[in-house]
Amino acid sequence: MTLFHFTGIKGSGMSSLAQILHDSNFNVQGSDVEKYFFTEDPLHERNITIYPFDEKNITEGMTVIAGNAFPDSHPEIAKAKELGVDVVRYHEFLGQYMKAFVSVAITGSHGKTSTTGLLAHVLSGDSPTSYLIGDGTGSGVQDSKYFVFEACEYKRHFLAYDPDYAIMTNIDFDHPDYFKDLEDVMEAFGQMAVQVKKAIIACGDDLHLQQIQANVPVVYYGFDEGNDFAAKNITKSANGSNFDVYVRNEFYHNFTIPLPGDHAILNALGVISLCHYEGIPVSTIEMRLASFAGVKRRFSIKEAQGKVIVDDYAHHPTEIKATIQSARQKYPDKEVIAIFQPHTFTRTAALLSQFAESLEAADHVYLCDIFSSAREVAGNLTIKDLIAKIQQAKHLELDHIDVLDAHGNAVYLFMGAGDIQKYMNVFTDHTEKEETA
C-alpha cells in the first residue's frame, strides 16, 4: 500500500487531508516545524507520525503531498525529485481525490470554514459524508456519497478543482500579497465558476457575486426578498437565531441555529439551498442545523471567573465586524474588548483604514504586534500605524497581559490568524489563577 508523506502536515488543509486518508485506511505520515499548532491535535489522536523537516524522511516508493507554503527547493521536495518519488501539490491531489464523490466546494473570501463545517454536519445526517474543513478537521467516512471541502482562492489554488457544486459566500479584496485588486479576485472567482458541473449556490446579497457567470444554474440566497432562498421574520437572542425560509417567495420552513450573527444566518441559508437542491428531507436539515456546535477557532467560547474569552480566526475587517456583532447579540449586557493581532504586513497595509473602522465597533481595543509568518517576515509598517488610527487603541504586550483585568467581566475577543492564541492562553491562565487564589 502506498505511503503518503505530507510535507507541512500541520497546515490546516494538509492536516485535514492527512486525516481523511488515514481514516480511509491509507498509510500516512508527515513532517513540519516543531512549534505547536492546534491543527496537529487530531493527527496525534490518530497516531499519525509527525517528523521534523528532514530530507532523510523521504524514501523510495512513497508519495509526497507537498504543502503549498513550501517551494520546490525545500529539502524534502528536492530530495523526492532526486529519488524520482512522486510529488503532488496539496490542491492538485485534492482535485483528483474528490472525483469519486458528489463534491461540494465551499469558497468565498469569508465564511468558508464555518459553512463547510455546517454543511458537513447537515449532510452527515442524511448520507455518509467525508469532509475537509479549514480548521484542521478532516474525516474519511466509508462508502461516502458526499465530499464537502473548503476551497481557498489564494494563488488561485481552487482552479485545481472541478466540483459538482460550489457554495460561494462572498467576494472581497484579500491576500494583497497575491491579488492585485478586487477585480483580480473577481476574475479568479469567475474562472472557478465555469468549472462547476451541476450548480452554484451564491449569496445574492453580495453585489460581486451577482456578476458571476457560469455554465450551470446559479441559485441565490440571502436576506433580500429577490433571492431564490430568502430569510424572513428573523428573531435573535443570546442563544442564536430563528427565521423563516422562503423559496422563490413561497414559504418553505422555519429553522433555528444556535450561533449568533447575521453571517451565521447566511451560512445556514447557503447550506439549506444546497440541501434543498439535493433533495435532503427538511426534517433532517432542521434537526442538524439546530444541533451544530460550530468549528474550531470560530467564536469558540471559554468562561473563567465571570470573563467570557472568545477565540476567533477573524483576520480581515469584514470578519472582525461579524465577530463583534456576534458578541453583541450573544452578550448584550457586557462590554466587548477586542484583542487583535494583524496577519501579514501586506494585508495590514492594504486594509489599514478598514481595520481601524471595524475595530472601533468594540468598546476597547488592544493590538498585538503584526504576525510575521513564513510568507512575510517583515514589512514597511508596524502596529503603531494601526494604533494611530484608532482613538482608544492600546499596544498589548504578552508580559503585560494583566492590563486587561481593568475591564472585569467583559467579553474578550482574541482575533487573528497568527499566534494570537498565545496571548489568549496567557490571559486565560492568569484569570484562572486569580480565580483559585
N, C-alpha and C positions, 0 to 999 in steps of 0.2 A: 504493500500500500504506500502511496506517495506520502512523504513527509513534507508538510508545509512549514517553512520558516518565515516568520514575519519580522522584517527589519523595521523597527519602530512600532513594536506591538502595543505600546501604551497610548498611541494616538487613539482618539475617540472612535473613529471609524474602523481603524485597524483592530482594536480590542474587540469591537462588536463582531467583526468578520471572523476573527480567530475563534470566538465563542460559537458562532454558527457552524463552522467547520468541525470543531471539536464535538459539538452536540450531534453532528451528522456522521460521527464515527470515523473521522479522519484523524491522522496523527498530526499534532500541531505543537510548535514551539515558537519562541521568538526572542528578540533582543531589544534592548533600549538603554537609555541612561539609567543610572542607579537612583536618581531622585524619585521620590514617591509621587504618583499621580492617582487620583481616585479611580481612574479607568482600569487600574490593574487589579482591583479587588475581585471582580468576577473571574479573572484569569486564575488567581490564586485559589479561588473556591473550586475551580475545575482541575486544579493541579497541573495547569499548563506551565511548563518550564520557561522562565524568563532569564536570559543570559545578559551580561554586559556586552555592549557592542565589541565585536572582535572578528576579524576575518577568519579565525580558526573555527567559528561557528558554522561556516559554510563547507559542506561536503558534497561529493558527487551523489546524484540520484534524487536529491531533494528539489522542491520548487520553492523559489524565493518570492514572496509577495512583499514588494517594496513600498514603504510609506511615501506619500507624495512630498513630504518635507525634506527628503534626503536625495541629493544629486547622484548621478551615475558614478561620481568619483568617490562616493562613500566606500570605505574599505570593504565592507561586506558585499556590496553590489559589484564592486570592481573584481573581487575575488570570485564571485559567482560567474561573471562573464569570462574570467580567465579559465575557469574549470569547465566552461560550457554548460553550466547549470541554468535551467530555465528561470528567468527573472520576469515577473509580471507586476506592473504597477497596480496599486490598490483599485483604482477606478476601472481599469481595464479588466481585471479579474471579476469584479462585481458585475460588470456589464455582461459577461458571459454566463456567470452563475445564475442570474435571475431568469434566464430564458426557459428554465424548467418549470416556472410557476406563472400564475396570474400576478404580474408585478405592478406595484403601485409606488411611484416615486413621489415623495413629498419634497417640494422645493419652494424657494422664496427667500427673500432677504432676511426675514424674521419669522419665528414661529415654527420652523421646520421640526425641531426636536419634539416639542410638546405635541404637535399634530401627529407626528409619526408614532409616538407612544400611545396616543389616544386611539388612532386607527388600528394599531396592532391589538390593543386591548379589546376593541369592539369586534373586530373580525374574528378574533380568537374565540369569541362566544358563539360563533356560527360554524366555523370550519378550521381545521388545522392551519396555523399561520406562522411562518418564520418571519423574523424581523431584524432589522439593523437600525438602531437608534443612535443618534449623535451624542448621547450622554454616556457612551461606552457600554451600552447594553445590547446584547445580541442573543438570539435564540434560534437554533435549527431544530424544527419540530418534524418528526417523522410523518411522511405522507402529506406534507403541506400542500394546500391548494394555493394559498396566497403567499407572496413575498412582499413585505412592506419595508421600504427603506428610505433613508434620508439622502437626498441628492443635493450636494453642495455645488454652488455656482463658481466657487473660487477657481481661477485659472481655467474656467470652462470645463472642469472635470466632468460635469453632468452630461456633456456631449458624448461620453462613452456609453450612455445608456439609451436603450430603445424600449421604454416601459409600455405596458398595456395602458395604464392610466397615469396621469400626473395631477396631483393637487398642488396648485400654485397659490401661496398665501399672500404674497405682495411682491412688489419690486421697489427697491430703494437703493440709493448710492452707498456702497460699502466696498471694502477691500481696495482702497485707493492706491495701494502698492501694486495692484494689477490692473484694475479697470481705470480707464482714462476719465470717464464721466458717466452720468446717468444713462446717456444714450448708448454707451458701450455696454452697460449692464443690460439694458433693454434688448439690445441686439443679441446678446448671449441667450437670454430667455426666449427670444423669438426663434433662434436656432434650435433650442431644446424642444420647443412646442411642436415643430414639424416632425420630430422623431417619435412622438407619442402615437400609439397604434389604435386605441379604442376611444378614449375621451379625455378631455381636460376639465378638471373641476377648479374653477378660479374665483378668487374673491372679487366680486363685481364692484365693491366699494372702492377698490384701488384703481385710480384713473389709468395707471400704466398698464395694468392687466386688461383693461377694456380694449387695448390696442392689439392684443395677442391675435395672431393669425395662425390657423392650424388646418390640417387636412382631416381632422376629426371634429365631432361636436365639442363646443366649449359651453359648459354649464356653469352659470354664475351663482354665487351665494353671497349673502351679506345682510346688512340692516336695511338697505334701500328697498322699497317695495318693487322696484323694477327688476330685481334679481329673480332668477328661476327658483331659488330657495331663499326665503326671507324670514328673519326672526322678528316676531312682533310680540306685543304685550309682555314685555320683559319686566321681571321683578327681581331685585337684587337684595341680598342680605349678607351677613358675615359668613354664612355657610355656602355661598355660591350664588347661582342664578337660575331662574326658571323662565321659560319662554315658549311661545307657540311657534311652530314652523309652518309656513305656507309654501306650497309648491305651485308655482305659477298662479298665485293669488287664490289658491284653494287650500283650506285648512288641511294639514297633514297629521300633526300630532303635537303634544305638549312634552317638553323634555326638561330635565333638571340636571345641572352639572355642579359638582361640589367645589369648583375652582372659581376664584374671583377674577374680575376684569373683563372688559369688552373683548379683548383678544381671545379669551378662553371661549366666549360665545362663538366668535368667528371660527376658531379652530374646530369647535363641535359642529358647526354648520357645514364645514368642508367635509368632515367625516360622515355626517348624515347624508349629504348629497351623494358621496361615493357609494355608500351602503344602499341607498335607495336605487341607484343605477344598477347595482349588482343583485338586487332583489333580496337583501337581507331583511328578515322579519322585523317589523317596527318594535315589537316587544323585546327582541334581543338588543336592538340599538338603545332603547330606553334604559333597559336594565344595566347594560355595560357602561353607558355614559355616566349613570348615577354612581357607579362603583369605582370610577377611575381615580387613582390616588396621586397622579402626576408623575413626572420623570425627575431624574436626578438634576440638582442644581437649577431647577426652575421653580422659584418661590418655595424652596424647601425650608420648613419651619422647625425651630427648636426653641423651647422656652426655658429660661433659667432665672430664678429669683424675680419673677414678675416681668422680666425683659423678654421681648419677642425678637429672636435672632433669625434672620432670613438669609439664606444662601441663594444667590441668583446669578445666572450666567450673563445677564444684561451687559452688553459692551458697546451698544450703539444708542444714540439719542432716542430713537423710536422705542427701543426695548426698555430703556430707563423710564420713559414716560409710562409705559404699560405696567412696569413693576411698581412704580409709585402709586398708580391708580388702583392696582390690586390691593396694595396695603391700605389705602384709604377706604376701600369697600369692606375689607375684612376686619379692620381695626379702626372704626370711625372715631373712636374717642381717644386715640393715642397719637402722640407726636410721631412723625416719621423722620428718622435720621438716615440720610444717605451716606454710605461709605463706599466710595467708588475708586477703582484702580483702572485708568485707561490702558487699553491693549493696542499696541503698536503706535509708533510715533507718527506714521503717515496718516492713520485714521484720526488721531488726536488733532493733528494739524489741519486736516481737510474739513473736520466737523467741529472745530473748536467752539464756534458760537452756538451751534445746535446742542452741544454737550452742556454748555452753560445754561441755555434756556430750559432744557429738560430737567436738569438737577435743581433748578430754582423752585420746582414744584414741591420739594421736600422742605421740612421745617428747619433743618440744619444739614450742612454739607461738610463732609470731611473727604479730602482727596489724598490718595497714596501716590507714590512716585510711579511714573509710567513704566509699565511692564516691558522689559527688554527681552524679546523672545529670540529663538534661533533665526526667525525670519528677519528681525530687525534688532540689532544690538544697541544702536544709538540713533539719535535724531537731532534736529536743529532747535528743538524747544524742550522745555521742562514743565513739570507740573505747576510751576509758578505762573506760567502763561494762562493756564485754565483758572487758577485761583484768582487771578486778577480780574476775571470776567464775572465772578460770582460774589456778590456783596458779602454773604455770610460764610463763605467757604474758608476752611482751615486745613493746613497740612497735617496729615496724620502719620506719625512715625510708630513703628512697631513697638519700640521700647517705651512709648508714652501712651499706650492703649487705654490707660485709666482715665484719660481726659473725657472719654465717652460716658463715664459714670455720672457726669453732671446732668444727664438727661433722664435719669431714672427709668421708670417703667414704660419706655417708649418702644417703637418698632425700629429695629436696627437692620437696615438693608445693606448687606455686603454684596456689592455688584462688581462684576468684571470677568474677563476670560483668561486672566493670567493666574497669579497665585494669591488672589485676594483671600482665599480660604486660610492662608497663613495668618492673616490679621484676624479673621473671624474666629479661628481656633484659639488664638491667644486671648481674645476678648471673652470667649465662652469659658475657657479655663479660669480666667481671672474672676469672672462673675460667679462661677460655681464655687470657687474657693471662698469668696465673700459670703456665699450662702452657708457654707459649713463652718465658718469662723465663729 
